[in-house]
Amino acid sequence: MHGRFTTLHAWLLALPAMVLLVLFTHYPIVVTLFDSFMSTPKKHRPSHFVGLDNYAAMAGDPVFWKALTNNLIYAGATIPISIALALLMALIVNGRIPGRPLMRMAFFTPTVLPMVAVANIWLFFFNPNYGAIDQLLQLVGLTAPNFLGQQQTALWCVIVVAIWKEAGFFMIFYLAALQTIPPDLVEAAAIEGAGRWQILRRVVLPLLMPTTLFVLINAVINAFRTVDHIFVLTGGGPDNATNVLLYQIYLVGFSFWDQGYAAALTMVLLAGLGAAALLQFFFLDRRVHYR
């Protein structure tokens, strides 16, 4: 009887979280999946089943493929660079250096700023007429190009902003993980003759793998969900050079009001994120040691 009461008590405690999870996560996914097989309702034409027509239209849409390519480039650049910078910054501020609290605050400050504010700060840097980069180049007799107005540079400018914003956030997790590593392990490795690089590679990095897995999952999610700075900096241009999947979903759903096509785009994005998460868990989990 006592065991049943304990089980019931546990389920009652979990019930509010489960209800919220179903209402705001699982139910919207099911509805979006259903809508992806339906046409967009019009004023005098209700929605009807169209099967895979929305997905077929997506396969033949060059804007979708452009947005997907941009998103993959964006993710391929922001994920490894932001994680590497976060680890490097954590290693720096974890050591005994002068001004360590000030340096920690400087590294973490971009994280607490809203992405819209960050985008406006960098918009001042990239402006070709009165931006900070242009002012610096004028000192040596050069003129800054229109970084955000050229297809060759616009996406990389957006990538730089994202890395500057996210690296400090990931640094906090690495810093916390570094402070849990027993000093005895590092001292023992040093006594055995290991250098700094060997200690980092053979002792520190393996112990940081759980944190790296957590940070990597968050970095992948951020790479496919962050569009705030794209709104401010480029609006997806020029000529879709900075358009990404989530921004394309916004345009299709709220600018073109094509509900069915937007739902199909959303399902493709969710499927891609789910596949990436499974790959990370199955392949990286083997290298993760929690003790």
C-alpha positions, 0 to 999 in steps of 0.5 A, a space after each residue: 500500500 505504501 509503495 502504491 501511494 509513493 508511486 501515485 505521489 510521484 506521478 502527481 508531482 510529475 503531472 504538471 510538467 507532463 501536461 505542459 510538455 504535451 500541450 506545448 511540445 508534443 501536441 504542436 508537433 502532431 498538429 504541424 505534421 497534420 497541417 503539412 499534408 493539408 493545403 492552406 485554407 483560403 477565404 472561400 476554400 477550406 483546407 483539404 488533404 493534398 498528401 505530399 504536395 507540399 513536400 514536392 513543392 519544397 523539393 523543387 523550390 530553389 529558395 529552400 535549397 539556398 536556405 538549407 545550404 546557408 544553414 548548413 554553412 552557418 552551423 558548420 562554422 558557428 558550432 566548432 568555432 564557438 565551442 573551441 573559443 568557449 573552451 579556450 576562454 574557459 582555460 584562460 580564465 580558469 588559470 591564475 592570471 591578473 584581472 581574472 574576474 574582469 576577464 570573466 565578465 568581459 567574456 560573458 557579457 555578450 551572453 546577457 545581451 539580447 540578440 537584437 541588441 547584439 545585432 544593432 551593435 555589430 550593425 554599427 561596426 559593419 556599416 560602410 558609411 560611418 561604421 567602426 570598421 570603415 573609420 579604422 580603415 580610413 586611418 590607413 587610406 582604405 574604404 570598407 566594403 559593404 559587408 552586409 550588402 555583398 553575397 560573398 560576405 553577408 553570411 560570414 558577418 552573420 556567423 561572426 555575430 553568432 559566434 561572438 554571442 554564443 561563445 561566452 555562454 558555452 564558456 560558463 559550462 566549461 569553466 564549471 566543468 574545469 573546476 570539478 576536475 580533481 587537481 590530483 589528476 593534473 599533478 600526477 600527470 605532471 609528476 609522470 612527465 606529461 607536458 601541458 599539451 599532453 595533460 590537456 589532451 589525455 586528462 582534461 579533454 576526456 573529463 570534459 566530454 560530458 560537458 562537450 556533448 551537452 554544449 554540442 547539442 545546444 550549439 546545434 539547436 542554436 544554429 538552426 533556431 537563431 534568426 533574431 540578428 538576421 532580421 536586424 542585419 540583413 533581412 535574409 538578403 542580399 538575394 537570400 544570401 543569409 536566408 536560413 530555414 527558420 527565417 524561411 519558415 517565418 517568411 512562408 508562414 507569416 509573410 506569404 501566409 502559406 500555412 501548409 508549406 510552412 508546416 512542411 518546412 517545419 517538419 523537415 527542420 524538426 526531422 533534421 534536428 532529431 537526426 542530429 541529436 540521435 547521431 550525437 548521442 549514439 556516436 559521442 556517448 561512447 566517448 563520454 565518461 561520467 565518472 
